[in-house]
């Protein structure tokens, strides 16, 4: 049974089939019969787990198993205590209400790689970094949550799934490594 950690670069599609304009997982991983356990949209970067075992894929990605997923988000604006409380509480996004989550302001991570292309900078708009841990993961959820409280996401990096973290398993964008399933 294979469990692969992959640091998905910005603008890479979470699929192995060809894409007309973007790179896909096949451009980085040549391992037969592995599939992503969860997804990251093209605009998001960071930790992606892949496996060749269907049961493990379900255990990692299905919300009923409550694998916490931690993201760091560079947002436009400065979060107040009230905005952080809004992010942490159930938040109505129109088509669903989020589960409570952890959300804190953090210092800009000094270990984080540069993004290519870099995010847009505006002299009149300060940016901040947030660490957000969810027990669910709906389509573009973090981006929608931060926008809903007035802090649009400029950069989003998933840094951890359960016990697996890019801080304990450092990988540059596009790099991968196999680990033991016991580490989950």
BALOBA-1460 file (C-alpha; in Angstrom, 3 decimals):
// residues 184
<rec num="1" residu="x" x="0.000" y="0.000" z="0.000"/>
<rec num="2" residu="x" x="1.448" y="3.360" z="-1.056"/>
<rec num="3" residu="x" x="0.916" y="6.673" z="0.706"/>
<rec num="4" residu="x" x="2.458" y="9.585" z="-1.174"/>
<rec num="5" residu="x" x="2.921" y="13.135" z="0.120"/>
<rec num="6" residu="x" x="3.009" y="15.681" z="-2.673"/>
<rec num="7" residu="x" x="3.478" y="19.435" z="-2.498"/>
<rec num="8" residu="x" x="1.115" y="20.628" z="-5.234"/>
<rec num="9" residu="x" x="2.384" y="23.752" z="-6.972"/>
<rec num="10" residu="x" x="0.183" y="26.732" z="-7.797"/>
<rec num="11" residu="x" x="-1.903" y="26.295" z="-10.991"/>
<rec num="12" residu="x" x="-1.472" y="22.494" z="-11.147"/>
<rec num="13" residu="x" x="-4.695" y="20.531" z="-11.652"/>
<rec num="14" residu="x" x="-5.507" y="17.740" z="-9.163"/>
<rec num="15" residu="x" x="-5.968" y="15.133" z="-11.873"/>
<rec num="16" residu="x" x="-3.845" y="12.737" z="-13.881"/>
<rec num="17" residu="x" x="-5.720" y="13.136" z="-17.152"/>
<rec num="18" residu="x" x="-4.377" y="15.798" z="-19.520"/>
<rec num="19" residu="x" x="-5.574" y="19.375" z="-19.222"/>
<rec num="20" residu="x" x="-5.557" y="21.674" z="-22.257"/>
<rec num="21" residu="x" x="-3.697" y="24.574" z="-20.602"/>
<rec num="22" residu="x" x="-2.279" y="23.527" z="-17.230"/>
<rec num="23" residu="x" x="0.063" y="20.972" z="-15.736"/>
<rec num="24" residu="x" x="-1.488" y="18.021" z="-13.919"/>
<rec num="25" residu="x" x="-0.317" y="15.507" z="-11.318"/>
<rec num="26" residu="x" x="0.996" y="13.342" z="-14.191"/>
<rec num="27" residu="x" x="3.663" y="15.975" z="-14.851"/>
<rec num="28" residu="x" x="5.154" y="15.276" z="-11.418"/>
<rec num="29" residu="x" x="4.191" y="11.728" z="-10.390"/>
<rec num="30" residu="x" x="4.839" y="8.604" z="-12.439"/>
<rec num="31" residu="x" x="3.506" y="6.029" z="-9.975"/>
<rec num="32" residu="x" x="0.896" y="3.602" z="-11.324"/>
<rec num="33" residu="x" x="-2.574" y="3.321" z="-9.789"/>
<rec num="34" residu="x" x="-2.409" y="6.149" z="-7.253"/>
<rec num="35" residu="x" x="-5.208" y="8.640" z="-6.774"/>
<rec num="36" residu="x" x="-5.565" y="11.829" z="-4.744"/>
<rec num="37" residu="x" x="-7.285" y="11.545" z="-1.372"/>
<rec num="38" residu="x" x="-9.037" y="14.895" z="-1.596"/>
<rec num="39" residu="x" x="-8.353" y="17.806" z="-3.877"/>
<rec num="40" residu="x" x="-6.909" y="21.289" z="-4.014"/>
<rec num="41" residu="x" x="-8.152" y="23.738" z="-6.607"/>
<rec num="42" residu="x" x="-5.688" y="25.063" z="-9.170"/>
<rec num="43" residu="x" x="-5.239" y="28.345" z="-7.261"/>
<rec num="44" residu="x" x="-4.287" y="26.539" z="-4.032"/>
<rec num="45" residu="x" x="-0.917" y="25.056" z="-3.155"/>
<rec num="46" residu="x" x="0.436" y="22.583" z="-0.673"/>
<rec num="47" residu="x" x="-0.056" y="19.175" z="0.818"/>
<rec num="48" residu="x" x="-1.869" y="16.535" z="-1.177"/>
<rec num="49" residu="x" x="-1.987" y="12.876" z="-0.172"/>
<rec num="50" residu="x" x="-2.247" y="10.155" z="-2.817"/>
<rec num="51" residu="x" x="-2.706" y="6.419" z="-2.369"/>
<rec num="52" residu="x" x="-3.333" y="3.219" z="-4.287"/>
<rec num="53" residu="x" x="-5.709" y="1.926" z="-1.577"/>
<rec num="54" residu="x" x="-9.404" y="2.862" z="-1.922"/>
<rec num="55" residu="x" x="-10.207" y="2.349" z="1.766"/>
<rec num="56" residu="x" x="-7.349" y="4.639" z="2.814"/>
<rec num="57" residu="x" x="-8.363" y="7.244" z="0.237"/>
<rec num="58" residu="x" x="-11.881" y="7.255" z="1.762"/>
<rec num="59" residu="x" x="-10.498" y="7.427" z="5.315"/>
<rec num="60" residu="x" x="-8.367" y="10.473" z="4.474"/>
<rec num="61" residu="x" x="-10.827" y="12.452" z="2.391"/>
<rec num="62" residu="x" x="-14.351" y="11.672" z="3.626"/>
<rec num="63" residu="x" x="-15.768" y="14.220" z="6.110"/>
<rec num="64" residu="x" x="-17.190" y="11.458" z="8.337"/>
<rec num="65" residu="x" x="-13.621" y="10.568" z="9.356"/>
<rec num="66" residu="x" x="-12.935" y="14.127" z="10.563"/>
<rec num="67" residu="x" x="-9.311" y="14.418" z="9.417"/>
<rec num="68" residu="x" x="-8.413" y="17.997" z="10.326"/>
<rec num="69" residu="x" x="-6.973" y="19.970" z="7.438"/>
<rec num="70" residu="x" x="-4.844" y="23.024" z="8.201"/>
<rec num="71" residu="x" x="-4.341" y="25.863" z="5.763"/>
<rec num="72" residu="x" x="-2.383" y="29.071" z="5.899"/>
<rec num="73" residu="x" x="-3.986" y="31.924" z="4.029"/>
<rec num="74" residu="x" x="-2.565" y="35.279" z="3.093"/>
<rec num="75" residu="x" x="-5.536" y="37.614" z="3.148"/>
<rec num="76" residu="x" x="-6.147" y="41.195" z="2.180"/>
<rec num="77" residu="x" x="-6.778" y="43.276" z="5.285"/>
<rec num="78" residu="x" x="-6.177" y="42.958" z="9.004"/>
<rec num="79" residu="x" x="-8.376" y="40.545" z="10.983"/>
<rec num="80" residu="x" x="-9.998" y="41.893" z="14.131"/>
<rec num="81" residu="x" x="-10.941" y="39.654" z="17.056"/>
<rec num="82" residu="x" x="-14.569" y="39.915" z="15.893"/>
<rec num="83" residu="x" x="-13.715" y="38.756" z="12.356"/>
<rec num="84" residu="x" x="-11.730" y="35.798" z="13.736"/>
<rec num="85" residu="x" x="-14.703" y="34.821" z="15.926"/>
<rec num="86" residu="x" x="-16.946" y="34.968" z="12.816"/>
<rec num="87" residu="x" x="-14.540" y="32.660" z="10.956"/>
<rec num="88" residu="x" x="-14.443" y="30.221" z="13.891"/>
<rec num="89" residu="x" x="-18.226" y="30.019" z="14.350"/>
<rec num="90" residu="x" x="-20.592" y="28.324" z="11.919"/>
<rec num="91" residu="x" x="-20.690" y="30.634" z="8.898"/>
<rec num="92" residu="x" x="-23.570" y="30.714" z="6.427"/>
<rec num="93" residu="x" x="-22.090" y="30.678" z="2.922"/>
<rec num="94" residu="x" x="-25.471" y="30.545" z="1.168"/>
<rec num="95" residu="x" x="-25.432" y="26.947" z="-0.067"/>
<rec num="96" residu="x" x="-24.197" y="25.515" z="3.261"/>
<rec num="97" residu="x" x="-23.272" y="26.476" z="6.810"/>
<rec num="98" residu="x" x="-19.703" y="25.676" z="7.812"/>
<rec num="99" residu="x" x="-18.818" y="23.668" z="10.899"/>
<rec num="100" residu="x" x="-16.939" y="25.498" z="13.654"/>
<rec num="101" residu="x" x="-13.208" y="25.732" z="12.919"/>
<rec num="102" residu="x" x="-9.987" y="27.069" z="14.348"/>
<rec num="103" residu="x" x="-8.789" y="30.389" z="12.910"/>
<rec num="104" residu="x" x="-5.927" y="32.492" z="14.226"/>
<rec num="105" residu="x" x="-3.748" y="35.254" z="12.916"/>
<rec num="106" residu="x" x="-0.109" y="34.179" z="12.487"/>
<rec num="107" residu="x" x="3.153" y="35.775" z="11.480"/>
<rec num="108" residu="x" x="4.149" y="35.457" z="7.835"/>
<rec num="109" residu="x" x="5.797" y="32.004" z="7.619"/>
<rec num="110" residu="x" x="9.529" y="32.402" z="7.021"/>
<rec num="111" residu="x" x="9.818" y="28.806" z="5.762"/>
<rec num="112" residu="x" x="7.284" y="29.236" z="2.948"/>
<rec num="113" residu="x" x="8.526" y="29.139" z="-0.644"/>
<rec num="114" residu="x" x="7.905" y="32.004" z="-3.072"/>
<rec num="115" residu="x" x="4.924" y="31.708" z="-5.339"/>
<rec num="116" residu="x" x="5.318" y="32.043" z="-9.077"/>
<rec num="117" residu="x" x="3.714" y="34.318" z="-10.112"/>
<rec num="118" residu="x" x="3.740" y="36.310" z="-6.873"/>
<rec num="119" residu="x" x="0.488" y="37.581" z="-5.373"/>
<rec num="120" residu="x" x="-0.610" y="41.089" z="-6.254"/>
<rec num="121" residu="x" x="0.504" y="43.748" z="-3.813"/>
<rec num="122" residu="x" x="-1.361" y="46.973" z="-3.180"/>
<rec num="123" residu="x" x="0.355" y="49.698" z="-1.211"/>
<rec num="124" residu="x" x="-2.969" y="50.852" z="0.270"/>
<rec num="125" residu="x" x="-4.106" y="47.334" z="1.340"/>
<rec num="126" residu="x" x="-2.183" y="45.540" z="4.084"/>
<rec num="127" residu="x" x="-2.064" y="41.746" z="4.076"/>
<rec num="128" residu="x" x="-2.149" y="39.306" z="6.980"/>
<rec num="129" residu="x" x="-1.678" y="35.576" z="7.437"/>
<rec num="130" residu="x" x="-4.226" y="33.235" z="9.017"/>
<rec num="131" residu="x" x="-3.981" y="29.598" z="10.095"/>
<rec num="132" residu="x" x="-7.333" y="27.852" z="9.588"/>
<rec num="133" residu="x" x="-8.085" y="24.253" z="10.562"/>
<rec num="134" residu="x" x="-11.263" y="22.644" z="9.213"/>
<rec num="135" residu="x" x="-12.895" y="19.280" z="9.829"/>
<rec num="136" residu="x" x="-14.625" y="19.518" z="6.460"/>
<rec num="137" residu="x" x="-13.441" y="20.637" z="3.071"/>
<rec num="138" residu="x" x="-16.011" y="21.798" z="0.593"/>
<rec num="139" residu="x" x="-15.160" y="23.376" z="-2.757"/>
<rec num="140" residu="x" x="-13.166" y="26.611" z="-2.242"/>
<rec num="141" residu="x" x="-14.389" y="26.718" z="1.362"/>
<rec num="142" residu="x" x="-11.515" y="28.668" z="2.942"/>
<rec num="143" residu="x" x="-11.600" y="31.263" z="0.168"/>
<rec num="144" residu="x" x="-15.363" y="31.631" z="0.541"/>
<rec num="145" residu="x" x="-15.113" y="31.898" z="4.331"/>
<rec num="146" residu="x" x="-12.461" y="34.612" z="4.319"/>
<rec num="147" residu="x" x="-14.329" y="36.560" z="1.614"/>
<rec num="148" residu="x" x="-17.560" y="36.308" z="3.633"/>
<rec num="149" residu="x" x="-15.930" y="38.123" z="6.558"/>
<rec num="150" residu="x" x="-14.263" y="40.764" z="4.359"/>
<rec num="151" residu="x" x="-10.756" y="39.273" z="4.158"/>
<rec num="152" residu="x" x="-10.303" y="38.022" z="0.571"/>
<rec num="153" residu="x" x="-7.711" y="35.267" z="0.202"/>
<rec num="154" residu="x" x="-4.689" y="36.171" z="-1.899"/>
<rec num="155" residu="x" x="-2.727" y="32.952" z="-1.349"/>
<rec num="156" residu="x" x="-3.824" y="29.615" z="0.117"/>
<rec num="157" residu="x" x="-1.514" y="26.766" z="1.145"/>
<rec num="158" residu="x" x="-2.654" y="23.518" z="2.785"/>
<rec num="159" residu="x" x="0.067" y="22.616" z="5.254"/>
<rec num="160" residu="x" x="-1.400" y="19.615" z="7.119"/>
<rec num="161" residu="x" x="-3.851" y="16.720" z="6.884"/>
<rec num="162" residu="x" x="-4.290" y="14.951" z="10.206"/>
<rec num="163" residu="x" x="-0.824" y="14.302" z="11.665"/>
<rec num="164" residu="x" x="0.953" y="14.777" z="8.317"/>
<rec num="165" residu="x" x="2.422" y="18.242" z="7.872"/>
<rec num="166" residu="x" x="4.708" y="20.048" z="5.464"/>
<rec num="167" residu="x" x="6.495" y="21.464" z="8.502"/>
<rec num="168" residu="x" x="7.539" y="17.961" z="9.649"/>
<rec num="169" residu="x" x="7.860" y="16.533" z="6.107"/>
<rec num="170" residu="x" x="9.337" y="19.487" z="4.184"/>
<rec num="171" residu="x" x="8.880" y="19.343" z="0.415"/>
<rec num="172" residu="x" x="9.375" y="22.023" z="-2.218"/>
<rec num="173" residu="x" x="6.539" y="22.539" z="-4.724"/>
<rec num="174" residu="x" x="6.479" y="19.613" z="-7.152"/>
<rec num="175" residu="x" x="8.367" y="17.267" z="-4.792"/>
<rec num="176" residu="x" x="6.922" y="14.092" z="-3.343"/>
<rec num="177" residu="x" x="7.874" y="11.322" z="-0.968"/>
<rec num="178" residu="x" x="6.378" y="8.026" z="0.151"/>
<rec num="179" residu="x" x="5.640" y="7.559" z="3.850"/>
<rec num="180" residu="x" x="4.275" y="4.792" z="6.042"/>
<rec num="181" residu="x" x="0.508" y="4.666" z="6.576"/>
<rec num="182" residu="x" x="1.298" y="4.382" z="10.309"/>
<rec num="183" residu="x" x="2.230" y="8.079" z="10.210"/>
<rec num="184" residu="x" x="-1.415" y="8.975" z="9.576"/>
